């Protein structure tokens, strides 16, 4: 059954060559005894011509789409007027001498021959029959890109003296911001394993073991609400390095990304990546993962309204908050009607804002609901931002994080709404200088911005007890086109600092020992300074492929409800399984 060539490999230079091909019938056309078949495999498609009357061509007139066949024949040049620029193989065809039907096929529930755009087919139906969906070259392409990305990662890190180490999938629950998936332990009734949200503690302990340079293409699990760029089980590239500072980690990752993008896509990216401090990213773009491919930056208006008589702006400032503005100039300002502003206000409210104020330039003054509250000095300052007739300024006044985030969400919504042009290519950047801790609004206490093992800046250690919110982290996120594709930090490598970090999070010694005793024990025996990063591999491939969601770059993904339409997982366990685990199922009480 061995093939001599793949379908997509044949070219004019193969004219006259005897070949054996294997694949699927993409389409068959019977033209009065001559049967033309478009034969498809993973590499492409070739036209095959069969004489249905030949003794060795049995069943050609019965061929249907998606039948699997073996073809023996001879390559020949197609007549010039019949050559196809649409196919890489369009200069040639195969004159079949032997046809063998390997398996017949029912009519698929949706076309996979390219006659219908996948966007016009219900996604749930495609995922239920994902093995058929993947027969489409467009669906297979992201998986092939994914393969090239992972191959390039291995090549580069192996050359850089990294060691690939697998870490456990059944481990102890050490929550890292999302709910764990729990696995009952049959041999220890009442006990559970947790599936890892990341290999964080294991990779740190590998540094303590002297591995020094570790990586892993790691499977991770988080039981959280799903979106287009989230899956309950996902893949990340995990990297950890000993005896490094932040620049070492960032420089290696830039070189790695340069190699991956070039090897996987054939395109070049510029080095070094831009670096943007967290505070600047929020002030300028309203996001800690900003899309910098278009303008429309936020304006910091705290000084403009610091002494304002307009209480809706002055009160947040007096309380330590902020006023941020977004200026729309002509011609885009004219496309934003009052109805559109109402839509934008609803969007801002979804992101925590109490409202969205606005003014529009009208002659030498401004019109709009708040224009009558503006003082002379405020009018002059705003006129410098919006100098032309019809220019529009949108405002959010609130706590600093809310003002930035809400108006940043309006910024990205406007880019879509107005179809603003974006710069081509891949816009990579680092966001750095994150706060170590953030207020937990529910409890009023402190929580971590990244995870509880992130190293504080040495100069800020004295603030950890008396002013936790002022402590900076040695942490960094990698952003591509407005998406976070990686995040990391230098880690705490001293036992005393780790204990202080747990205390700042409201964790007493007993709780710390209960949750992380094995890790604290490891820190007692000498840990090197170390740091690392994790890339969201699914998300990176999604962006490089230009895909609409993570589901397009995963072979067998879950849907937005966390259900696998193909296997209908998760499914109920039978009574025997539950009894063996000592479990009972009860109805959830709301």
C-alpha positions in Angstrom: 0.0 0.0 0.0 3.1 2.2 0.1 2.7 5.6 -1.8 5.4 6.9 -3.9 4.4 10.5 -3.6 1.9 12.7 -1.7 -0.9 14.4 -3.6 0.5 17.9 -3.1 4.0 17.0 -4.2 3.6 16.5 -7.9 4.9 19.1 -10.4 5.7 19.6 -14.0 9.1 18.0 -13.5 7.4 14.7 -12.7 5.9 14.4 -16.2 6.0 10.7 -17.3 6.7 9.4 -13.8 4.8 6.3 -12.5 3.2 7.0 -9.1 1.1 5.5 -6.4 -1.1 7.8 -4.5 -3.4 7.4 -1.4 -6.1 9.7 -0.2 -9.7 10.9 -0.1 -11.9 11.7 -3.0 -12.5 15.4 -2.7 -14.8 15.5 -5.7 -15.6 13.1 -8.6 -17.1 14.1 -12.0 -18.2 11.5 -14.6 -18.0 13.0 -18.0 -19.3 10.2 -20.2 -16.9 7.5 -19.4 -14.0 9.7 -18.3 -14.1 10.2 -14.6 -12.2 13.2 -13.1 -11.3 12.9 -9.4 -9.8 15.5 -7.2 -7.7 13.4 -4.9 -6.7 14.9 -1.5 -4.4 14.2 1.3 -2.8 16.3 4.0 -0.3 17.9 1.6 -2.7 19.0 -1.1 -4.8 17.9 -4.0 -4.1 16.5 -7.5 -6.5 15.9 -10.4 -6.7 12.2 -11.5 -8.3 11.1 -14.8 -9.8 7.6 -15.1 -11.1 5.6 -18.0 -14.1 3.9 -16.4 -14.1 1.3 -19.2 -10.6 0.0 -18.4 -10.4 -3.5 -16.7 -8.2 -2.2 -13.9 -10.4 0.8 -13.2 -13.3 -0.9 -11.3 -15.9 1.3 -9.7 -14.8 4.6 -10.9 -18.3 5.7 -11.9 -19.5 4.9 -8.4 -16.9 7.1 -6.6 -18.3 9.6 -4.1 -16.8 12.3 -2.0 -14.7 11.2 1.0 -14.2 7.6 -0.2 -10.6 6.5 0.5 -8.8 5.2 -2.6 -5.4 4.0 -3.9 -4.4 5.2 -7.3 -1.6 3.9 -9.6 -0.9 5.9 -12.7 1.4 8.1 -14.7 1.9 11.9 -14.3 1.3 13.9 -17.4 1.1 17.6 -18.2 -2.4 19.1 -18.4 -3.3 21.0 -21.7 -2.1 24.6 -21.3 -5.7 25.9 -21.4 -6.7 23.5 -18.6 -3.9 24.3 -16.1 -5.0 25.6 -12.8 -3.2 28.4 -10.9 -5.4 27.7 -7.9 -3.5 24.4 -7.1 0.2 24.0 -6.6 -0.2 20.8 -8.6 -2.3 22.6 -11.3 0.2 22.0 -14.2 -0.2 18.2 -14.0 -2.6 15.4 -13.6 -2.4 11.7 -13.1 -3.7 9.3 -15.7 -4.9 6.3 -13.5 -4.1 2.8 -14.5 -5.3 1.0 -11.3 -8.1 2.1 -8.9 -8.5 0.4 -5.5 -11.3 1.5 -3.2 -10.0 1.2 0.4 -13.2 2.3 2.1 -16.5 3.9 1.3 -18.0 6.8 3.1 -21.4 8.2 4.0 -22.3 11.7 3.0 -20.7 14.0 5.6 -23.1 16.1 7.7 -21.4 19.2 6.2 -19.2 19.7 3.1 -15.5 19.3 3.6 -14.6 19.8 -0.1 -14.3 23.5 0.1 -17.7 24.2 -1.6 -19.0 25.8 1.6 -17.3 28.3 3.8 -16.7 26.9 7.3 -18.1 30.1 8.8 -21.4 29.1 7.3 -21.5 25.8 9.1 -22.6 25.6 12.8 -19.4 25.4 14.9 -21.0 22.9 17.3 -21.7 20.5 14.4 -18.1 20.9 13.2 -16.7 20.1 16.6 -19.0 17.1 17.0 -17.5 15.7 13.8 -14.0 17.3 14.3 -12.3 14.4 12.5 -14.2 15.5 9.4 -13.7 19.2 10.0 -9.9 18.6 10.1 -10.0 17.2 6.6 -10.4 20.8 5.4 -6.9 22.2 4.6 -7.9 25.4 6.4 -8.7 23.5 9.6 -5.6 21.4 9.4 -3.2 24.4 8.8 -3.2 25.6 12.4 -2.3 22.1 13.7 0.6 22.0 11.2 1.7 25.5 12.3 1.5 24.3 15.9 3.8 21.4 15.1 6.3 23.8 13.6 6.2 26.1 16.6 6.8 23.3 19.0 9.6 21.8 16.8 11.3 25.3 16.7 11.0 25.6 20.5 12.8 22.3 21.0 15.5 23.1 18.5 16.3 26.5 20.1 16.1 25.5 23.8 18.2 22.3 23.2 20.9 24.5 21.7 20.7 26.8 24.7 21.4 23.8 27.0 17.9 23.5 28.5 16.7 20.2 29.8 13.2 19.0 29.2 11.6 17.6 32.3 8.1 16.3 32.8 6.3 17.2 36.0 3.3 15.4 37.6 -0.2 15.8 36.4 -1.6 14.3 39.6 -0.5 16.6 42.4 -1.6 18.5 45.5 -4.1 21.4 45.3 -2.2 24.7 45.5 -4.7 27.2 44.0 -3.2 29.8 41.7 -6.2 32.1 41.0 -8.7 29.6 39.5 -10.5 26.6 40.7 -8.6 23.3 40.6 -9.9 20.2 38.8 -10.0 17.5 41.5 -9.4 13.8 41.0 -10.6 11.4 43.8 -7.9 9.0 45.0 -9.4 5.5 45.2 -6.6 4.2 47.4 -7.1 7.0 49.9 -10.8 7.5 50.5 -11.7 11.1 51.1 -8.5 12.4 49.5 -8.1 14.0 46.1 -5.4 14.8 43.6 -5.5 18.1 41.8 -4.6 18.6 38.1 -2.0 21.3 37.9 -2.9 24.9 36.9 0.8 25.2 36.1 4.0 23.4 37.0 5.1 26.4 39.1 6.3 24.8 42.3 7.8 21.8 40.6 9.9 23.9 38.2 11.1 26.0 41.1 12.2 22.8 42.9 14.0 21.7 39.8 16.1 24.8 40.2 16.8 23.8 43.8 17.8 20.4 42.4 20.4 22.0 40.2 18.8 21.5 36.8 19.5 25.2 36.2 17.8 25.4 32.7 14.4 23.6 32.4 11.6 23.6 29.9 8.5 21.7 29.3 5.6 21.7 26.9 3.2 21.4 29.8 -0.5 20.4 30.0 -2.4 22.6 32.5 -5.9 22.7 33.8 -8.1 25.5 35.2 -11.7 25.2 36.1 -12.8 28.7 35.2 -15.3 30.5 33.1 -14.6 30.1 29.4 -14.2 32.6 26.6 -13.0 32.4 23.0 -9.3 32.4 24.2 -9.8 30.0 27.1 -10.0 26.2 27.5 -10.3 24.1 30.6 -7.2 22.1 29.5 -4.5 24.0 27.7 -0.8 23.9 26.8 1.9 26.2 27.8 5.6 26.4 27.2 7.2 26.5 30.7 10.8 27.8 31.1 12.8 28.3 34.3 16.5 29.5 34.7 18.9 29.7 37.6 21.3 32.5 38.4 19.6 35.1 36.1 18.2 38.6 36.4 15.2 40.0 34.5 17.2 41.0 31.5 18.6 37.5 31.1 15.1 36.0 30.9 13.7 38.7 28.6 16.6 38.6 26.2 16.5 34.7 25.9 12.7 34.8 25.3 13.1 37.5 22.6 15.7 35.3 20.7 13.5 32.3 21.2 10.4 34.1 19.8 12.4 35.4 16.9 13.5 31.8 16.0 10.0 30.4 16.5 8.2 33.0 14.3 10.8 32.7 11.5 10.9 28.9 11.6 7.2 28.4 11.8 5.9 31.2 9.6 8.9 32.4 7.5 8.5 36.0 8.7 10.9 38.2 10.6 10.2 40.1 13.8 12.2 43.1 15.2 14.4 42.8 18.3 14.5 43.9 21.0 10.9 44.1 22.0 9.6 47.4 23.4 9.2 47.6 27.2 6.3 49.4 28.8 6.0 49.8 32.6 2.6 48.6 33.9 1.6 52.1 35.1 2.3 53.6 31.7 0.4 50.8 29.9 -2.6 51.5 32.0 -2.4 55.3 31.7 -1.8 55.3 27.9 -3.9 52.3 26.8 -6.2 51.4 29.7 -4.8 47.8 29.6 -1.9 45.8 30.9 -1.9 43.9 27.6 -2.3 46.9 25.2 -2.7 46.6 21.4 -0.2 49.2 20.2 -0.9 48.7 16.5 -3.2 51.7 16.4 -3.2 55.1 18.2 -6.1 56.5 20.2 -4.1 56.7 23.4 -5.8 57.9 26.6 -5.2 61.4 28.0 -4.2 61.8 31.6 -6.5 64.7 32.8 -5.9 64.7 36.6 -4.1 68.0 36.6 -6.8 69.6 34.3 -9.6 68.8 36.7 -7.7 68.9 40.0 -9.4 72.2 41.1 -12.6 71.6 39.1 -16.0 72.8 40.3 -17.5 69.8 38.5 -18.0 67.4 41.4 -18.3 64.3 39.2 -14.7 64.7 38.3 -13.4 66.5 41.4 -14.7 63.9 43.9 -12.9 60.9 42.4 -9.7 62.9 42.3 -10.0 64.0 45.9 -10.4 60.4 46.8 -7.2 59.4 45.1 -8.8 58.4 41.8 -8.3 59.6 38.2 -9.8 61.3 35.2 -9.0 59.8 31.8 -10.0 61.1 28.4 -10.1 59.6 24.9 -10.0 62.1 22.0 -11.5 61.2 18.7 -10.4 63.5 15.9 -11.9 64.0 12.4 -12.9 62.1 10.4 -13.6 59.4 13.0 -15.3 61.7 15.5 -18.1 62.5 13.0 -19.0 58.8 12.8 -19.8 58.7 16.5 -23.4 59.6 17.0 -25.3 60.1 20.3 -26.6 56.6 19.9 -23.1 55.3 19.5 -22.0 57.1 22.6 -24.8 55.4 24.5 -23.5 52.1 23.3 -20.0 53.1 24.4 -21.3 54.1 27.8 -22.9 50.7 28.2 -19.6 49.1 27.3 -17.7 51.3 29.9 -20.2 50.3 32.6 -19.6 46.6 31.8 -16.0 47.3 32.8 -16.8 49.0 36.1 -17.4 52.7 35.2 -20.4 54.5 36.6 -20.8 56.4 33.4 -19.2 57.9 30.3 -19.1 61.7 30.0 -18.5 63.5 26.7 -18.0 66.9 25.0 -17.8 67.8 21.4 -15.9 70.8 19.9 -18.4 73.4 18.7 -16.8 76.6 17.4 -14.7 78.1 20.2 -16.4 76.1 22.9 -17.8 72.7 23.5 -21.3 71.1 23.4 -22.5 68.1 25.3 -24.1 67.2 28.7 -21.1 68.4 30.9 -20.0 71.4 28.8 -21.8 73.8 31.1 -19.7 72.6 34.1 -16.4 73.4 32.5 -14.3 76.3 33.7 -12.2 78.6 31.5 -8.9 76.8 32.3 -10.5 73.4 31.6 -11.9 74.7 28.3 -8.5 75.9 27.2 -6.8 72.6 28.1 -9.5 70.5 26.3 -9.3 72.8 23.3 -5.7 71.9 22.9 -6.6 68.2 22.8 -9.6 68.7 20.5 -8.8 71.7 18.3 -11.1 71.1 15.3 -14.8 71.4 14.8 -16.6 68.2 15.7 -13.7 66.6 17.7 -15.0 64.4 20.5 -13.7 63.8 24.0 -14.9 60.9 26.1 -14.2 60.8 29.9 -14.3 58.4 32.8 -13.7 59.6 36.3 -13.3 56.9 39.0 -10.7 54.9 40.9 -7.5 54.9 38.9 -7.8 51.2 37.8 -11.5 51.6 36.8 -11.0 54.9 34.9 -8.1 53.4 32.9 -9.7 49.9 32.4 -13.1 51.2 31.4 -11.8 53.8 28.9 -9.3 51.2 27.6 -12.2 48.9 26.9 -14.0 51.8 25.0 -10.8 52.3 23.1 -10.6 48.8 21.8 -14.4 48.7 21.1 -14.0 51.9 19.0 -11.3 50.3 17.0 -13.6 47.6 15.9 -16.7 49.9 15.6 -14.9 52.4 13.4 -12.7 49.8 11.7 -9.6 51.9 12.5 -6.5 50.9 10.6 -3.9 48.9 12.4 -0.2 48.5 11.7 0.6 45.3 9.9 2.8 42.5 11.5 3.4 41.3 15.0 3.5 43.9 17.7 5.4 42.3 20.6 6.1 44.1 23.8 7.0 43.5 27.4 4.9 45.0 30.2 7.1 45.3 33.3 7.2 46.8 36.8 3.9 45.3 38.0 2.7 45.9 41.6 3.4 42.8 43.7 0.0 42.9 45.4 -3.5 44.2 44.7 -6.5 44.8 46.9 -9.0 42.0 47.0 -12.3 43.8 46.8 -14.3 41.0 48.3 -12.2 40.5 51.5 -10.5 43.9 51.7 -7.2 42.2 52.1 -4.2 41.8 49.8 -3.9 39.3 46.9 -1.1 38.7 44.5 -1.0 40.2 41.0 0.8 37.1 39.5 1.3 34.4 42.1 2.6 34.2 45.7 6.1 33.1 44.6 7.0 36.3 42.7 10.0 38.2 44.0 9.6 41.7 45.3 12.1 44.4 44.2 14.9 44.3 46.8 14.6 48.0 47.4 10.9 47.6 48.3 11.2 44.8 50.8 11.0 47.1 53.8 7.5 48.2 52.5 6.1 44.7 52.5 4.6 45.0 56.0 3.9 48.7 56.3 2.8 49.6 52.7 2.2 46.4 50.7 0.5 48.2 47.8 3.7 50.2 47.1 5.8 47.1 46.6 6.9 46.4 43.0 7.3 42.9 41.6 10.1 41.7 39.4 7.5 40.5 37.0 6.9 40.8 33.2 4.2 39.9 30.7 4.7 39.2 27.0 2.0 40.8 24.9 1.3 40.3 21.2 -1.3 42.4 19.3 -3.3 43.1 22.5 -3.2 39.6 23.9 -1.1 38.4 26.8 0.8 35.4 25.5 3.2 34.9 28.3 3.9 35.9 31.9 6.7 35.3 34.3 8.8 36.7 37.1 11.9 36.3 39.1 11.0 34.0 42.1 11.4 34.3 45.8 14.4 32.1 46.6 14.8 33.0 50.3 12.7 31.3 53.0 12.3 34.4 55.1 11.0 36.4 52.2 8.6 33.7 51.2 7.2 33.6 54.7 6.8 37.4 54.7 5.0 37.2 51.4 2.5 34.6 52.8 2.0 36.8 55.8 1.2 39.8 53.6 -1.4 37.7 51.9 -3.0 37.1 55.3 -1.7 33.5 55.6 -0.5 32.5 59.0 2.3 30.0 59.6 -0.1 27.1 60.1 -2.0 27.7 56.9 1.3 28.2 55.0 2.6 24.9 56.3 -0.7 23.1 55.5 -0.8 24.4 51.9 2.9 24.8 51.0 4.9 22.9 53.6 6.7 20.8 51.1 7.9 23.9 49.2 8.9 25.8 52.4 10.9 22.7 53.4 12.7 22.7 50.1 13.6 26.4 50.5 15.5 25.5 53.7 18.2 23.7 51.8 19.5 26.4 49.5 17.7 27.8 46.5 19.6 29.6 43.7 18.2 33.0 42.5 15.9 31.9 39.6 13.2 33.1 37.3 11.2 32.1 34.3 8.1 32.4 32.2 5.2 30.5 30.7 3.9 31.1 27.2 0.3 30.3 26.4 1.1 28.1 23.5 -2.5 27.8 22.2 -2.9 31.5 22.2 0.4 32.1 20.5 -0.5 29.7 17.7 -4.0 31.3 17.4 -2.5 34.7 16.8 0.2 33.5 14.4 -2.4 31.5 12.5 -4.9 34.5 12.4 -7.5 32.2 13.9 -10.7 33.4 15.5 -10.5 31.4 18.7 -8.3 28.8 20.5 -10.7 26.1 19.3 -9.3 26.4 15.8 -5.7 25.5 16.9 -6.6 22.6 19.2 -7.2 19.2 17.7 -10.2 18.3 19.8 -11.3 21.4 21.7 -14.1 22.0 24.2 -16.8 24.4 23.4 -17.6 27.6 25.3 -19.5 25.6 27.9 -16.4 23.4 28.6 -18.1 20.4 26.9 -16.4 18.2 24.2 -19.1 17.9 21.5 -17.3 14.9 20.0 -17.3 12.6 23.0 -19.9 14.5 25.1 -17.5 14.8 28.0 -17.9 15.5 30.8 -20.2 12.5 31.4 -21.8 11.0 34.4 -20.0 8.2 36.3 -21.9 5.0 36.8 -22.8 3.6 40.2 -20.0 1.1 40.3 -17.4 3.7 39.7 -18.8 6.0 42.3 -19.0 3.2 44.9 -15.4 2.2 44.3 -14.3 5.8 45.0 -16.6 6.2 48.0 -18.5 9.0 46.3 -22.2 9.9 46.1 -23.7 12.6 43.9 -26.2 15.0 45.3 -28.2 17.8 43.7 -26.5 21.1 43.9 -28.2 23.5 46.3 -28.3 27.0 44.8 
